[in-house]
Amino acid sequence: MPNPLFRPFNMAGLQLPNRVVMAPMTRSFSPNGVPGADVAAYYRVRAEGEVGLIVTEGTGIDRVGSVNDPNIPRFHGDAALAGWGNVVKEVHAVGGLIAPQLWHVGAAINHANPSPPPQESPSGLFKPGKAWGEKMSESDIADTVAAFAKAAGAAKKLGFDTIELHGAHGYLIDQFFWTGTNERSDSWNGDTIAQRGKFAAEILKAVRAEVGADYPVIIRISQWKQQAFDHKVASSPAELEAWLAPMSDAGADVFHCSDQFQYVPPRGAAVLTIHDLTTLSHPEFHVSDNTTLHSAKDRFAATRATHLIAVSQATRRDIEHYLHVPSERISVVY
């Protein structure tokens, strides 16, 4: 019997050749927000590897402050959409399937960008007690809902096979879910997760109206936040149902659940992390990711290593910013 990972799978009408999906990964290789030929080539290579579905890096909707890095691709404007059309063409040429991840960062802070565009969020908060950006008005919310729907419609017209909404990791949609960043006193907040989920549900309804009934729609969610790794939106199965059911009713076909920890070892078991393995085999190297970078132990090791391996472009920027490590000492995995 073949491994279940390599069996075909029907995802809301979209036939995947296997169940391996490439998750979105921020790259920051699109100057002025326009994905070029190198971006198309990057995704083509992944499709040639026969991954079942590619979900692109997050790409900003047509809203000021939707991204906080000028090299993150946009999903609006003639030049950016033409670039994405070329990405679709290259991926489809080798038999791949692809979805854009539609994104609004909200009040997320990018320390590597000292002059970000104006940013917005439910209550003008990056995290509890940390003011950042502006509180969204009713018209701001309506325009943002419409911008997500417009981007979804553009994706379908460009030939993307499905779309994903980024509703996780402490970005805008997730900032409405979280009591720590949603302090509103209107209908966009409430005591229950279902009430705080109204923003996501309205986006999904608008997206569904734009793309039609038969086009697959994914939304990425997470319990944890970049601002609070240990936070839980839902603490029980009943709360989880109250969180997800309205989004399903509004048009979500697939929930992409982002979990910070995939494995919890038995009590007393020894676990070798990638950091441990690298230290044992190559003591002159050090591996950093966004989860461990901010620990004192990691900072100490990183500043003394002769060379660093960053697991993303975002981590590379953090290493340069926080630790003042020269870029020539840093290699990026992807």
C-alpha positions in Angstrom: 0.0 0.0 0.0 1.5 3.4 -1.0 2.3 6.0 1.7 -0.8 8.1 2.3 1.2 11.2 1.7 1.6 10.3 -1.9 -2.0 9.4 -2.6 -4.1 11.8 -4.7 -6.5 14.0 -2.7 -9.6 16.0 -3.6 -9.5 19.3 -1.9 -12.9 20.9 -2.3 -13.0 20.0 -5.9 -9.3 20.6 -6.7 -7.5 17.3 -7.4 -4.1 17.2 -5.8 -1.6 14.6 -7.1 -0.4 14.0 -3.5 -0.9 15.4 0.0 2.3 17.3 0.3 1.7 21.0 0.4 4.4 23.6 0.4 3.6 26.1 3.1 4.0 29.9 2.6 7.4 31.3 3.5 8.3 35.0 3.5 11.2 35.7 1.1 11.4 39.5 0.4 12.8 39.1 -3.1 10.3 41.3 -4.9 11.7 44.8 -5.2 9.0 47.5 -5.0 6.5 44.7 -4.4 6.8 43.2 -8.0 7.6 39.5 -8.3 10.1 39.1 -11.2 11.3 36.3 -13.3 13.5 35.0 -10.5 10.4 34.5 -8.3 8.6 32.6 -11.1 11.7 30.4 -11.5 11.7 29.8 -7.7 8.2 28.5 -7.7 8.7 26.5 -11.0 11.5 24.6 -9.4 9.3 23.6 -6.5 6.6 22.5 -8.9 9.1 20.4 -10.7 9.7 18.6 -7.4 6.1 17.4 -7.7 4.8 19.0 -4.5 1.0 18.6 -4.5 0.2 22.2 -4.0 2.3 25.4 -3.5 1.1 28.2 -1.3 3.1 31.3 -2.1 4.7 33.6 0.4 2.4 36.2 1.8 1.4 38.9 -0.7 -0.2 42.2 0.2 -3.7 43.2 -0.6 -4.6 46.6 -2.0 -4.6 48.4 1.3 -2.0 50.9 2.7 0.1 49.1 5.3 -0.9 45.6 4.2 2.9 44.8 4.1 5.7 46.4 6.1 8.6 45.5 3.8 9.1 47.0 0.4 10.5 43.8 -1.0 7.4 41.7 -0.1 5.3 41.1 -3.2 2.0 42.9 -3.6 -1.2 41.4 -5.1 -2.5 44.6 -6.7 -1.4 46.9 -9.5 -0.6 46.0 -13.1 3.1 45.2 -12.7 2.7 43.0 -9.6 -0.3 41.1 -11.1 1.6 40.6 -14.3 4.4 39.1 -12.3 2.1 36.8 -10.5 0.6 35.8 -13.8 4.0 34.7 -14.9 4.4 32.7 -11.7 1.2 30.8 -12.5 2.3 30.2 -16.1 5.7 28.7 -15.0 4.1 26.5 -12.3 1.4 25.2 -14.6 3.9 24.5 -17.4 5.4 21.7 -15.3 2.1 20.4 -14.0 2.1 22.2 -10.6 -0.8 23.7 -8.6 -0.5 27.0 -6.8 -2.3 29.4 -4.5 -1.4 32.9 -3.4 -1.4 33.7 0.3 -3.4 37.0 0.6 -2.0 39.0 3.5 -2.5 42.1 5.6 0.1 42.4 8.4 -2.0 44.8 10.5 0.1 46.3 13.4 2.9 43.8 13.0 6.3 45.5 13.6 9.2 45.0 11.2 12.3 46.1 13.0 14.4 46.0 9.9 12.2 48.7 8.3 12.5 52.0 10.3 10.0 53.8 8.0 7.0 51.5 7.4 3.9 52.8 5.7 1.0 53.8 8.0 -0.3 50.6 9.8 -3.7 49.7 11.1 -5.3 47.2 13.4 -8.4 46.6 15.4 -7.3 48.8 18.3 -4.0 50.3 17.3 -2.1 47.7 19.2 0.8 45.3 18.3 0.4 43.4 21.5 -1.2 44.1 24.9 0.1 47.5 26.1 2.1 48.1 23.0 0.5 50.8 20.8 1.4 50.7 17.1 -0.5 52.1 14.1 -4.0 53.4 14.0 -7.4 51.9 15.1 -9.4 51.0 12.1 -12.7 52.8 11.5 -15.8 51.2 10.1 -14.9 52.4 6.6 -11.4 51.1 7.0 -12.8 47.6 7.9 -15.2 47.7 5.0 -12.4 48.7 2.6 -10.2 46.0 3.9 -12.8 43.3 3.5 -13.4 44.5 -0.1 -9.6 44.5 -0.8 -9.3 40.8 0.2 -12.2 39.9 -2.0 -10.7 41.9 -4.9 -7.4 40.1 -4.5 -9.2 36.7 -4.5 -11.0 37.6 -7.7 -7.7 38.7 -9.3 -6.1 35.4 -8.3 -8.9 33.4 -10.0 -8.6 35.5 -13.1 -4.8 35.0 -13.2 -5.4 31.2 -13.2 -4.4 30.4 -9.6 -5.9 27.1 -8.5 -7.0 28.2 -5.1 -6.3 31.0 -2.6 -5.3 31.2 1.0 -6.1 34.0 3.5 -3.5 34.6 6.2 -5.4 34.6 9.4 -2.6 33.5 11.7 0.6 34.5 13.6 -0.6 37.8 15.0 -1.3 39.5 11.7 -4.5 41.6 11.0 -7.2 38.9 10.8 -5.6 37.2 13.9 -5.5 40.6 15.7 -9.3 40.6 15.6 -9.4 37.1 17.0 -7.1 37.9 19.9 -8.4 39.7 23.0 -4.9 41.1 23.6 -5.1 43.2 20.4 -8.9 43.6 20.0 -10.2 46.1 22.5 -13.1 47.4 20.4 -16.5 48.2 21.9 -18.5 47.6 18.7 -19.8 44.6 16.8 -16.2 43.6 15.7 -15.4 42.4 19.2 -17.2 40.6 22.0 -16.9 38.1 24.9 -16.9 35.1 22.6 -14.5 34.0 19.8 -17.5 33.8 17.4 -18.0 37.6 17.9 -14.3 38.4 17.5 -14.3 36.2 14.4 -16.8 38.4 12.6 -14.0 40.2 10.6 -12.7 36.9 9.3 -16.2 35.7 8.5 -17.1 38.8 6.6 -13.9 38.5 4.5 -14.7 34.9 3.7 -18.2 35.8 2.7 -16.9 38.6 0.4 -14.3 36.3 -1.1 -16.8 33.5 -1.7 -19.1 36.0 -3.5 -16.2 37.1 -5.7 -14.8 33.6 -6.6 -18.0 31.6 -6.8 -19.1 28.4 -5.1 -16.7 26.0 -6.7 -13.4 27.7 -6.1 -11.4 26.3 -3.1 -10.7 28.8 -0.3 -8.2 28.2 2.4 -7.6 30.2 5.6 -4.5 29.8 7.8 -5.1 30.0 11.5 -2.9 29.5 14.6 -3.4 29.5 18.4 0.0 31.1 19.0 1.1 34.6 18.0 4.5 36.1 17.2 3.7 38.4 20.1 2.8 35.5 22.4 4.0 32.0 21.6 2.0 30.4 24.4 -1.4 32.0 23.7 -4.4 29.9 22.9 -7.4 31.4 21.0 -9.5 28.2 21.9 -8.9 26.3 25.1 -11.4 23.5 24.6 -13.0 21.6 21.7 -16.2 23.6 22.2 -14.3 26.9 21.8 -12.5 25.5 18.8 -15.9 24.7 17.2 -17.2 28.1 18.1 -14.1 29.6 16.4 -14.1 27.6 13.2 -17.8 26.9 12.5 -18.7 30.5 11.5 -15.7 30.6 9.1 -16.8 27.3 7.6 -20.3 28.6 7.2 -18.9 31.8 5.6 -17.1 30.0 2.9 -13.8 28.4 4.2 -13.2 25.0 2.6 -9.8 24.3 4.3 -8.3 25.3 7.6 -4.5 25.5 7.4 -3.5 25.0 11.0 -0.1 26.4 11.9 1.3 24.8 15.0 4.5 26.1 16.6 5.4 22.7 18.1 4.8 19.4 16.2 6.2 17.0 18.8 6.2 16.9 22.6 8.6 14.3 23.8 7.7 11.9 26.7 8.8 13.1 30.1 12.5 12.5 30.7 13.3 11.9 27.0 16.3 13.6 25.4 15.6 15.5 22.3 18.3 16.7 19.8 17.2 19.8 18.0 18.7 21.1 14.7 20.8 23.4 16.9 22.2 20.5 18.9 23.0 18.5 15.8 24.7 21.3 14.1 26.8 22.1 17.3 27.9 18.5 17.5 28.9 18.1 13.9 30.0 21.7 13.0 30.8 23.7 16.2 31.9 26.6 14.0 28.3 27.0 12.7 25.2 28.1 14.4 21.5 27.7 13.3 19.0 30.4 14.1 15.2 30.6 13.6 12.7 33.2 14.7 11.6 31.0 17.6 15.0 30.7 19.3 16.7 33.9 18.2 15.4 35.9 21.1 16.7 33.6 23.8 19.8 34.7 25.6 21.5 31.4 24.9 20.8 31.7 21.2 22.1 35.3 21.1 25.3 34.3 22.9 26.0 31.4 20.5 25.1 33.4 17.4 27.4 36.3 18.1 30.4 34.0 18.7 29.8 31.6 15.8 32.1 32.0 12.8 29.2 31.5 10.5 25.4 31.5 11.0 22.7 29.6 9.1 19.3 31.4 9.1 16.2 29.4 8.3 14.5 32.3 6.5 15.2 35.8 5.1 13.2 37.2 8.0 15.5 35.5 10.4 18.5 36.9 8.5 17.2 40.4 8.9 16.5 39.9 12.6 20.1 38.6 13.1 21.5 41.6 11.3 19.3 44.0 13.2 19.4 42.6 16.8 22.9 41.0 16.8 24.7 43.3 14.4 26.2 40.3 12.6 27.6 41.2 9.2 25.6 39.7 6.3 28.6 37.9 4.9 28.6 35.6 8.0 25.0 34.6 7.4 23.7 31.9 5.0 20.0 31.5 4.3 18.4 28.1 3.8 15.7 29.4 1.5 
